[in-house]
Amino acid sequence: MAIEWKGVFPALTTNFTADDELDLPLFTKNLLFQVEAGVDGVVVGGSLGEASTLTLNEKERLVRSAVESVEGKVPVLLNIAEGATRDAINQARQAKKWGAEGLMLLPPMRYKSDARETVEYFKAVAQATDLPIMLYNNPVEYRIEVTLSMFESMLDCETIQAVKESTRDVTNVTRMINAFGDRYKLLCGVDTIAMEELLLGAHGWVAGLVCAFPAETVAIYRMVQAGMIEEATRIYRWFMPLLEFDIRPKLVQYIKLAEAMVGYGSEHVRAPRLKLAGKERTDAIEIIEQALANTPALPDYLSL
């Protein structure tokens, strides 16, 4: 399946049992919840999916399960977040064998590579696979910014097709479009500025709170594309207290709590993460309960 780099791509959480094993039935339940709401692709094993704690075998099981479950309705992407170039290349090759149809690729982990090293890392992975790649540009969390000059030096890498734009600088969308036109598809990776970036020309949204609220997320995207800005803004304003979970250090725990409260996930996380407790948890529950009590009516957004 060729990937159209547009629309909503959930960064799926990874569901665990109380015994710290993969909970594939619950993972599948949430995945199908996303597909039924109209998402355009899914990302497995991302930061929200607790990638750094997953074994290679677990990643394989998640990808194969997702591919089987979606039955070709949407593409399944695997996130690659490795410290060594050879490990990233190996994972890219394995991903294709497992059935993944695309990759999301972070800069090297645990080492702050300079611009030359980062570009060579990206190029090495891109040249080792024919799977389409979305680079993840998140200098806030991962300390490495992929600059315009770095993107320029990768223009000839045909498999590098898209960017998860998470610099948290909305003007970067305009800079990228001014510099490269439509060469790189831009997908906002920060929930709290997603509508702003869509209005500036971003092609899609790699979303977090979508895991608990897929219909509202897809509705905002499709309404923006349809020019229904006032209607989309109303939903976005309702959504904002929830979207702010996405920029908290414990975003995994917050989003998993929201999933559990809507019946499509659990709070189980893999240590060293711990479930939210005390005031953090009660405050989060209050925000979620208030949102659920005031859920906005949605138009027939799937027909837009």
Sine and cosine of phi, psi and omega as CSV:
sin_phi,cos_phi,sin_psi,cos_psi,sin_omega,cos_omega
0.00,0.00,0.84,-0.54,0.10,-0.99
-0.95,0.32,0.64,-0.76,-0.03,-1.00
-1.00,-0.03,0.81,-0.58,0.19,-0.98
-1.00,-0.02,0.92,-0.39,-0.10,-1.00
-0.99,0.17,0.94,0.34,0.05,-1.00
-0.43,-0.90,0.38,-0.93,0.03,-1.00
0.99,-0.11,-0.39,-0.92,-0.09,-1.00
-0.96,-0.29,0.81,-0.58,0.03,-1.00
-0.87,-0.49,0.98,-0.21,0.05,-1.00
-0.90,0.43,0.70,-0.71,0.23,-0.97
-1.00,0.05,1.00,-0.09,-0.17,-0.98
-0.91,0.41,0.60,-0.80,0.18,-0.98
-0.97,0.23,0.31,-0.95,0.10,-1.00
-0.96,-0.27,0.87,-0.49,-0.04,-1.00
-1.00,0.08,0.70,-0.71,0.04,-1.00
-0.86,-0.51,0.41,-0.91,0.14,-0.99
-0.99,0.10,0.10,-0.99,0.06,-1.00
-0.90,0.44,-0.34,0.94,0.02,-1.00
-1.00,-0.08,0.23,0.97,0.08,-1.00
0.93,0.37,0.47,0.88,0.13,-0.99
-0.97,-0.24,0.36,-0.93,0.07,-1.00
-0.87,0.49,0.71,-0.70,0.09,-1.00
-0.97,-0.25,0.99,0.14,-0.08,-1.00
-0.92,0.39,-0.59,0.80,0.06,-1.00
-0.87,0.50,-0.66,0.75,0.01,-1.00
-0.95,0.31,-0.61,0.79,0.08,-1.00
-0.84,0.54,-0.70,0.71,-0.01,-1.00
-0.92,0.38,-0.63,0.78,0.03,-1.00
-0.85,0.52,-0.72,0.70,0.00,-1.00
-0.93,0.37,-0.66,0.75,0.01,-1.00
-0.84,0.54,-0.73,0.69,-0.01,-1.00
-0.93,0.36,-0.50,0.86,0.12,-0.99
-0.85,0.52,-0.66,0.75,0.02,-1.00
-0.93,0.38,-0.73,0.68,-0.05,-1.00
-0.89,0.46,-0.68,0.73,0.00,-1.00
-0.90,0.43,-0.46,0.89,0.00,-1.00
-0.99,0.15,-0.18,0.98,0.11,-0.99
0.97,-0.24,0.36,0.93,0.03,-1.00
-0.92,0.39,0.27,-0.96,-0.14,-0.99
-0.95,-0.32,-0.06,1.00,0.02,-1.00
0.09,-1.00,0.22,-0.98,0.02,-1.00
-0.69,-0.72,0.53,-0.85,0.04,-1.00
-0.92,-0.39,0.83,-0.56,-0.01,-1.00
-0.97,-0.24,0.65,-0.76,0.11,-0.99
0.94,0.33,0.55,0.84,0.08,-1.00
-0.99,0.10,-0.17,-0.98,0.03,-1.00
-0.86,0.52,-0.68,0.73,0.05,-1.00
-0.91,0.41,-0.43,0.90,0.05,-1.00
-1.00,0.07,0.22,0.97,0.04,-1.00
0.85,0.53,0.70,0.71,-0.10,-0.99
-0.80,0.59,-0.65,0.76,-0.10,-0.99
-0.92,0.39,-0.24,0.97,-0.02,-1.00
-0.97,-0.25,-0.04,1.00,-0.07,-1.00
-1.00,-0.01,0.64,-0.77,0.11,-0.99
-0.99,0.14,0.25,-0.97,0.04,-1.00
-0.88,0.48,-0.64,0.77,0.03,-1.00
-0.89,0.46,-0.64,0.77,0.02,-1.00
-0.92,0.40,-0.63,0.78,0.05,-1.00
-0.88,0.48,-0.67,0.74,0.03,-1.00
-0.87,0.49,-0.72,0.70,-0.02,-1.00
-0.90,0.44,-0.63,0.78,0.02,-1.00
-0.91,0.41,-0.71,0.70,-0.02,-1.00
-0.90,0.43,-0.75,0.66,-0.03,-1.00
-0.88,0.48,-0.65,0.76,0.02,-1.00
-0.90,0.43,-0.68,0.73,-0.01,-1.00
-0.91,0.42,-0.71,0.71,-0.02,-1.00
-0.87,0.49,-0.69,0.72,0.01,-1.00
-0.90,0.43,-0.63,0.77,-0.10,-0.99
-0.95,0.30,-0.62,0.78,-0.08,-1.00
-0.98,0.20,-0.28,0.96,0.10,-1.00
0.80,0.60,0.62,0.78,0.07,-1.00
0.99,0.17,0.04,1.00,-0.04,-1.00
-0.94,0.35,-0.60,0.80,0.03,-1.00
-0.64,-0.77,0.43,-0.90,0.04,-1.00
-0.96,0.27,0.55,-0.84,0.05,-1.00
-0.95,-0.30,0.83,-0.56,0.02,-1.00
-0.95,-0.32,0.60,-0.80,0.13,-0.99
-0.96,-0.27,0.72,-0.69,0.10,-0.99
-0.99,0.16,0.68,-0.73,0.07,-1.00
-0.89,-0.46,0.86,-0.50,-0.01,-1.00
-0.67,-0.74,1.00,0.09,-0.10,-1.00
-0.86,-0.52,0.34,-0.94,0.01,-1.00
-1.00,-0.01,-0.48,0.88,-0.03,-1.00
-0.93,-0.36,0.64,-0.77,-0.01,-1.00
-0.85,0.53,-0.69,0.73,-0.04,-1.00
-0.90,0.44,-0.55,0.84,0.04,-1.00
-0.94,0.34,-0.61,0.79,0.04,-1.00
-0.91,0.41,-0.66,0.75,0.03,-1.00
-0.89,0.45,-0.71,0.71,0.01,-1.00
-0.88,0.48,-0.66,0.75,-0.02,-1.00
-0.93,0.38,-0.60,0.80,0.05,-1.00
-0.88,0.47,-0.67,0.74,0.01,-1.00
-0.93,0.37,-0.64,0.77,0.03,-1.00
-0.91,0.42,-0.63,0.78,-0.04,-1.00
-0.83,0.56,-0.66,0.76,0.01,-1.00
-0.91,0.41,-0.65,0.76,0.03,-1.00
-0.89,0.46,-0.56,0.83,-0.02,-1.00
-0.98,0.22,-0.22,0.97,0.02,-1.00
0.95,-0.31,0.01,1.00,0.05,-1.00
-0.89,0.45,0.56,-0.83,-0.04,-1.00
-0.95,-0.30,0.01,1.00,0.04,-1.00
-0.20,-0.98,0.15,-0.99,-0.03,-1.00
-0.75,-0.66,0.56,-0.83,0.28,-0.96
-0.94,-0.35,0.78,-0.62,-0.17,-0.98
-0.84,-0.55,0.87,-0.50,0.08,-1.00
-1.00,0.00,0.33,-0.94,0.17,-0.99
-0.88,0.47,0.17,-0.99,0.01,-1.00
-0.83,0.56,0.65,-0.76,0.02,-1.00
-1.00,0.01,0.50,-0.87,0.13,-0.99
0.93,0.37,-0.06,1.00,0.09,-1.00
-0.71,-0.70,0.80,-0.59,-0.02,-1.00
-0.99,0.12,1.00,0.05,-0.02,-1.00
-0.94,0.35,0.51,-0.86,0.07,-1.00
-0.99,0.13,-0.04,-1.00,-0.10,-0.99
-0.87,0.49,-0.71,0.70,-0.02,-1.00
-0.89,0.45,-0.70,0.71,-0.01,-1.00
-0.91,0.42,-0.65,0.76,-0.02,-1.00
-0.90,0.43,-0.71,0.71,0.01,-1.00
-0.89,0.45,-0.69,0.73,0.00,-1.00
-0.90,0.44,-0.59,0.81,0.07,-1.00
-0.88,0.47,-0.78,0.63,0.02,-1.00
-0.86,0.51,-0.72,0.70,-0.04,-1.00
-0.89,0.45,-0.64,0.77,-0.02,-1.00
-0.88,0.47,-0.67,0.74,0.03,-1.00
-0.93,0.36,-0.69,0.72,-0.02,-1.00
-0.88,0.48,-0.59,0.81,-0.02,-1.00
-0.98,0.20,-0.25,0.97,-0.04,-1.00
-1.00,-0.05,-0.06,1.00,-0.05,-1.00
-0.58,-0.82,0.43,-0.90,0.13,-0.99
-0.98,-0.22,0.11,0.99,0.08,-1.00
-0.95,0.30,0.65,-0.76,0.06,-1.00
-0.92,0.40,0.59,-0.81,-0.13,-0.99
-0.84,-0.55,0.67,-0.74,0.18,-0.98
-0.93,-0.37,0.90,-0.43,0.07,-1.00
-0.97,0.26,0.55,-0.83,-0.02,-1.00
-0.95,-0.32,0.95,-0.33,-0.05,-1.00
-0.97,-0.24,0.99,-0.10,-0.09,-1.00
-0.70,-0.72,0.97,0.26,-0.04,-1.00
-0.93,0.38,-0.37,0.93,0.00,-1.00
-0.89,0.45,-0.70,0.72,-0.05,-1.00
-1.00,-0.05,-0.56,0.83,-0.16,-0.99
-0.92,-0.39,0.10,0.99,0.20,-0.98
0.94,0.34,-0.07,1.00,-0.02,-1.00
-0.88,-0.47,0.86,-0.52,0.05,-1.00
-0.99,-0.17,0.74,-0.67,0.11,-0.99
-1.00,0.00,0.95,-0.31,-0.13,-0.99
-1.00,0.05,0.15,-0.99,0.03,-1.00
-0.85,0.52,-0.67,0.74,-0.01,-1.00
-0.91,0.42,-0.56,0.83,0.05,-1.00
-0.93,0.37,-0.67,0.74,0.07,-1.00
-0.89,0.46,-0.61,0.79,0.02,-1.00
-0.88,0.48,-0.61,0.79,-0.03,-1.00
-0.97,0.26,-0.13,0.99,0.02,-1.00
-0.94,-0.35,0.23,0.97,-0.05,-1.00
-0.87,0.50,-0.49,0.87,-0.04,-1.00
-1.00,0.08,0.00,1.00,0.04,-1.00
-1.00,0.05,0.99,-0.12,-0.14,-0.99
-0.90,0.44,-0.49,0.87,-0.02,-1.00
-0.98,0.22,-0.31,0.95,0.08,-1.00
-0.99,0.10,0.97,-0.25,-0.20,-0.98
-0.88,-0.47,-0.37,0.93,-0.15,-0.99
-0.57,-0.82,0.22,-0.98,-0.02,-1.00
-0.69,-0.73,0.78,-0.62,0.22,-0.98
-1.00,0.10,0.97,-0.24,-0.15,-0.99
-1.00,0.07,0.97,-0.24,-0.05,-1.00
-0.78,-0.63,0.51,0.86,0.05,-1.00
-0.95,0.32,-0.28,0.96,-0.07,-1.00
0.94,0.35,0.28,0.96,0.08,-1.00
-0.91,-0.41,0.97,-0.23,-0.09,-1.00
-0.89,0.46,-0.42,0.91,0.01,-1.00
-0.93,0.37,-0.26,0.97,0.02,-1.00
-0.92,0.40,-0.45,0.89,0.09,-1.00
-0.88,0.48,-0.73,0.68,0.01,-1.00
-0.91,0.41,-0.66,0.75,0.03,-1.00
-0.87,0.50,-0.70,0.72,-0.01,-1.00
-0.90,0.43,-0.69,0.73,0.00,-1.00
-0.92,0.40,-0.68,0.74,0.04,-1.00
-0.87,0.50,-0.62,0.79,-0.08,-1.00
-0.99,0.16,-0.62,0.79,-0.19,-0.98
-0.79,-0.61,0.07,1.00,-0.01,-1.00
0.85,0.53,-0.83,-0.56,-0.06,-1.00
-0.99,-0.16,0.16,0.99,-0.08,-1.00
-0.87,0.50,-0.71,0.70,0.04,-1.00
-0.95,-0.32,0.83,-0.55,0.10,-1.00
-0.97,0.24,0.70,-0.71,-0.09,-1.00
-0.94,-0.33,0.81,-0.58,0.05,-1.00
-0.84,-0.54,0.85,-0.53,-0.01,-1.00
-0.90,0.43,0.70,-0.71,0.00,-1.00
-0.92,-0.39,0.22,0.98,-0.02,-1.00
-0.80,-0.60,0.92,-0.40,-0.13,-0.99
-0.84,0.55,-0.61,0.79,-0.14,-0.99
-0.96,0.27,-0.15,0.99,0.06,-1.00
-0.80,-0.60,0.32,0.95,-0.10,-1.00
-0.91,0.42,-0.73,0.68,-0.04,-1.00
-0.91,0.42,-0.62,0.78,0.03,-1.00
-0.86,0.50,-0.70,0.72,-0.04,-1.00
-0.95,0.31,-0.56,0.83,0.08,-1.00
-0.88,0.47,-0.65,0.76,0.01,-1.00
-0.92,0.38,-0.43,0.90,0.02,-1.00
-1.00,0.04,-0.04,1.00,0.09,-1.00
0.88,-0.48,0.03,1.00,0.08,-1.00
-0.87,0.50,0.56,-0.83,-0.09,-1.00
-1.00,0.04,-0.31,0.95,-0.06,-1.00
-0.20,-0.98,-0.21,-0.98,-0.16,-0.99
-0.55,-0.83,0.92,-0.40,0.18,-0.98
-1.00,0.04,0.97,-0.25,-0.29,-0.96
-0.96,-0.28,0.38,-0.93,0.03,-1.00
-0.95,-0.32,-0.83,0.56,-0.02,-1.00
-0.93,0.37,-0.19,0.98,0.12,-0.99
-0.83,0.56,-0.47,0.88,-0.02,-1.00
-0.85,0.52,-0.50,0.87,0.05,-1.00
-0.96,-0.27,-0.40,0.92,-0.08,-1.00
-0.73,-0.68,0.91,0.41,-0.07,-1.00
-0.93,0.37,-0.62,0.78,-0.04,-1.00
-0.89,0.45,-0.70,0.71,-0.01,-1.00
-0.90,0.44,-0.63,0.78,0.00,-1.00
-0.91,0.41,-0.76,0.65,-0.01,-1.00
-0.91,0.42,-0.60,0.80,0.01,-1.00
-0.87,0.49,-0.70,0.72,0.01,-1.00
-0.87,0.50,-0.74,0.68,-0.01,-1.00
-0.86,0.52,-0.77,0.64,-0.09,-1.00
-0.93,0.35,-0.55,0.84,0.03,-1.00
-0.94,0.34,-0.61,0.79,0.08,-1.00
-0.88,0.48,-0.71,0.70,0.00,-1.00
-0.89,0.46,-0.51,0.86,-0.02,-1.00
-1.00,0.06,0.00,1.00,0.00,-1.00
0.99,0.16,0.23,0.97,-0.01,-1.00
-1.00,-0.01,0.91,0.42,-0.18,-0.98
-0.94,0.35,-0.69,0.73,-0.01,-1.00
-0.88,0.47,-0.68,0.74,-0.01,-1.00
-0.92,0.38,-0.66,0.75,0.02,-1.00
-0.91,0.42,-0.62,0.78,0.00,-1.00
-0.89,0.46,-0.62,0.79,0.02,-1.00
-0.87,0.50,-0.70,0.71,0.01,-1.00
-0.94,0.35,-0.64,0.77,-0.02,-1.00
-0.89,0.46,-0.65,0.76,0.03,-1.00
-0.91,0.41,-0.64,0.77,0.09,-1.00
-0.88,0.48,-0.62,0.79,-0.12,-0.99
-0.97,0.26,-0.42,0.91,-0.22,-0.97
-0.83,0.56,-0.69,0.72,0.02,-1.00
-0.85,0.53,-0.54,0.84,0.06,-1.00
-0.97,0.25,-0.67,0.74,-0.03,-1.00
-0.87,0.49,-0.46,0.89,0.00,-1.00
-0.93,0.37,-0.27,0.96,0.14,-0.99
-0.87,0.50,-0.51,0.86,-0.10,-1.00
-0.92,0.40,-0.35,0.94,-0.04,-1.00
-0.95,-0.32,0.25,0.97,0.07,-1.00
-1.00,-0.04,0.50,-0.87,0.01,-1.00
-0.83,0.55,-0.55,0.84,0.01,-1.00
-0.99,-0.14,0.64,0.77,-0.04,-1.00
-0.83,0.56,-0.58,0.82,0.00,-1.00
-0.87,0.50,-0.76,0.65,-0.02,-1.00
-0.90,0.43,-0.65,0.76,-0.01,-1.00
-0.91,0.42,-0.70,0.72,-0.05,-1.00
-0.95,0.32,-0.60,0.80,0.06,-1.00
-0.91,0.41,-0.59,0.81,0.08,-1.00
-0.88,0.48,-0.70,0.71,0.02,-1.00
-0.88,0.47,-0.67,0.74,0.04,-1.00
-0.86,0.51,-0.70,0.72,-0.01,-1.00
-0.90,0.45,-0.63,0.78,-0.06,-1.00
-0.95,0.32,-0.41,0.91,0.06,-1.00
-1.00,-0.10,-0.01,1.00,0.10,-1.00
1.00,0.02,0.31,0.95,-0.03,-1.00
-0.79,-0.62,0.54,0.84,0.03,-1.00
0.02,-1.00,-0.06,-1.00,0.06,-1.00
-0.70,-0.71,0.22,-0.97,0.00,-1.00
-1.00,0.06,-0.03,1.00,-0.07,-1.00
-0.90,0.45,0.81,-0.58,0.06,-1.00
-0.83,-0.56,0.27,-0.96,-0.02,-1.00
-0.99,-0.11,0.77,-0.63,0.03,-1.00
-0.84,0.54,0.61,-0.79,0.34,0.94
-0.99,0.12,-0.04,1.00,0.10,-0.99
-0.89,0.46,0.52,-0.86,0.10,-0.99
-0.77,-0.63,0.47,-0.88,0.07,-1.00
-0.85,0.52,0.46,-0.89,0.09,-1.00
-0.87,0.49,0.54,-0.84,-0.01,-1.00
-0.58,-0.81,0.27,-0.96,0.10,-1.00
0.88,0.48,-0.63,-0.78,-0.08,-1.00
-0.91,0.43,-0.57,0.82,0.04,-1.00
-0.82,0.57,-0.71,0.71,-0.07,-1.00
-0.96,0.28,-0.70,0.71,-0.03,-1.00
-0.91,0.42,-0.62,0.79,0.04,-1.00
-0.91,0.43,-0.65,0.76,0.00,-1.00
-0.91,0.41,-0.67,0.74,0.02,-1.00
-0.87,0.49,-0.65,0.76,0.01,-1.00
-0.88,0.47,-0.68,0.73,0.02,-1.00
-0.89,0.45,-0.70,0.72,-0.03,-1.00
-0.92,0.39,-0.70,0.72,0.00,-1.00
-0.89,0.46,-0.64,0.77,0.03,-1.00
-0.90,0.43,-0.65,0.76,0.04,-1.00
-0.90,0.44,-0.69,0.73,-0.01,-1.00
-0.91,0.41,-0.52,0.85,0.01,-1.00
-0.96,0.27,-0.29,0.96,-0.06,-1.00
-0.80,-0.60,0.51,0.86,-0.03,-1.00
-0.85,0.53,0.81,-0.59,-0.04,-1.00
-0.96,0.29,0.51,-0.86,0.11,-0.99
-0.94,0.35,0.69,-0.73,-0.02,-1.00
-0.96,-0.27,0.57,-0.82,0.12,-0.99
-0.96,0.29,0.01,-1.00,0.08,-1.00
-0.97,0.23,0.95,0.30,-0.16,-0.99
-0.93,0.37,-0.42,0.91,-0.02,-1.00
-0.94,0.35,-0.28,0.96,0.03,-1.00
-1.00,-0.03,-0.07,1.00,-0.04,-1.00
-0.96,0.26,0.00,0.00,0.00,0.00
